[in-house]
Every structure is written in structure tokens, then in C-alpha cells.
């Protein structure tokens, strides 16, 4: 009996851990202010999700935050993918102590958390503090280790004969990388894209120290500013409506690419 009860118990606990917060956010975002002052799991007596979402988008200046998030997240993803694929190709094909040491240094970011104070001081020295290029550089450095780790394992499973045949035909290393290596990396590229977007889109900690707010605030940082300005004081229905709208793009990305996440992680880490 316990053989079947144990998986069911794990699934139930996972459903409660994930489902209860989601339910709280969903039902509170549809309540009027009077019912949402003390958030709870009860259904709304009066439903007004349309008004709440419209107020959250308008009063919370979500359009500006959405554009700012795109201007930071999209370049970061592109750089992480391109630089990670290039570095992983070198690490997978070259064999030497120097290359092994460089690989160990590059993936050390998986274990060592970034030092916020050091990052802010370096950006100030470079004149990139409170700028989008500085935020892009931070996200790229933070998630490059993950990209290199998965892509290196995947490239090692690609037969060398494919690249050797291309060299015999006169292809340059740059052409081999673009025409052979990158197309074969699609599962891992999809995985890295989704993972970086999920983390960077919801980040507020590093955005707070690097961007500092203002007109360049991303969606999570913009919500923090609005709440700090007391515009959403006791307006939990607007706060949760903002969270729901902010999460929709990433939910869509995850639903579309969830199979790619599993296959890419398995291919990169196991092979």
C-alpha cells in the first residue's frame, strides 16, 4: 500500500506547496479592495478581475516596465547563448590543462554566488552603473556558467566526424560553428533560453542594486517602486493583479518549451 501511497503523498505535498500560493494570488486579484485587505483563500463575493487588471496596468505603468524588461532580458539571453555556445565548443574540442582550468573557472559560477557590492563598485568604475548595458552585463555573467555547462556536455556527444568532413570540404572554423554546431545545439539552446528568461524576468534583487529604479525599472522593480510609493497601500487586489499580468509571458514561454527544458538538461548534463 505504501508503494502507491508514497508517490501520491509527494504529489499532494507538491500540489499544496505550489497550488495554494497560486490560488491565493488568483482569487485575490479578482476581489474588490474591501475583500482583499486581508488576503485569504475564499472566493470573491463580488468578481471584478477586469477592473483590477486594467487599474494594475494603467496605474502601475506596466507598459513601461514591460519594455524595460524586454530591453534587458532579450540582449542578455542572446549574449548568454552566443558566448556560451562558442566557449562550450572550445571546451568540448580542445584538450589541455589550460582549457580544463578555464572550463572549471567558467562553471564555478554555478556554485559561487555573485558578490553584489563588488558588482556595483565595478560598474561604477566602468561608468555602467544605473544603465541597461550594465544590467545586461550582470545577467550575462550570472547565467553564462549554466549555459557553458549544459552546452559543453551536449557538444561532447556530437561526432567529430561531422566537423572533420566540413574541414576537408574547406569550411572555416567560423562556418563550422554557425552551420554545424549551432543547429545541433537547438535543444540546449531552447533550455538555456527559457531558464535565463525565467530568472532574469522575475529578478528584483540585482535590478534594485544595478538599475536603482527610475525610468529604467523592469517589471518586478517597477512593482516595488509603486508599492513603496504607497500607490498600492492596502490594495492587495492590485498587487496580485500586477503579479498575474507580469507572470503571463513567462508562463506562456514555459508551457511552450517545458519539454525542451527536460530534454536539454538531460542531454547536456548526462551525455
C-alpha positions, 0 to 999 in steps of 0.5 A: 500500500505504501508503494502507491501511497508514497508517490501520491503523498509527494504529489499532494505535498507538491500540489499544496506547496505550489497550488495554494500560493497560486490560488491565493494570488488568483482569487485575490486579484479578482476581489474588490479592495474591501475583500482583499485587505486581508488576503485569504483563500475564499472566493470573491463575493463580488468578481471584478478581475477586469477592473483590477487588471486594467487599474494594475496596468494603467496605474502601475505603468506596466507598459513601461516596465514591460519594455524595460524588461524586454530591453534587458532580458532579450540582449542578455539571453542572446549574449548568454547563448552566443558566448556560451555556445562558442566557449562550450565548443572550445571546451568540448574540442580542445584538450589541455590543462589550460582549457580544463582550468578555464572550463572549471573557472567558467562553471564555478559560477554555478556554485559561487554566488555573485558578490553584489557590492563588488558588482556595483563598485565595478560598474561604477568604475566602468561608468555602467552603473544605473544603465541597461548595458550594465544590467545586461552585463550582470545577467550575462555573467550570472547565467553564462556558467549554466549555459557553458555547462549544459552546452559543453556536455551536449557538444561532447556527444556530437561526432567529430566526424561531422566537423572533420568532413566540413574541414576537408570540404574547406569550411572555416572554423567560423562556418563550422560553428554557425552551420554545424554546431549551432543547429545541433545545439537547438535543444540546449539552446531552447533550455538555456533560453527559457531558464535565463528568461525565467530568472532574469524576468522575475529578478528584483534583487540585482535590478534594485542594486544595478538599475536603482529604479527610475525610468529604467525599472523592469517589471518586478522593480517597477512593482516595488517602486509603486508599492513603496510609493504607497500607490498600492497601500492596502490594495492587495487586489492590485498587487496580485493583479500586477503579479498575474499580468507580469507572470503571463509571458513567462508562463506562456514561454514555459508551457511552450518549451517545458519539454525542451527544458527536460530534454536539454538538461538531460542531454547536456548534463548526462551525455 
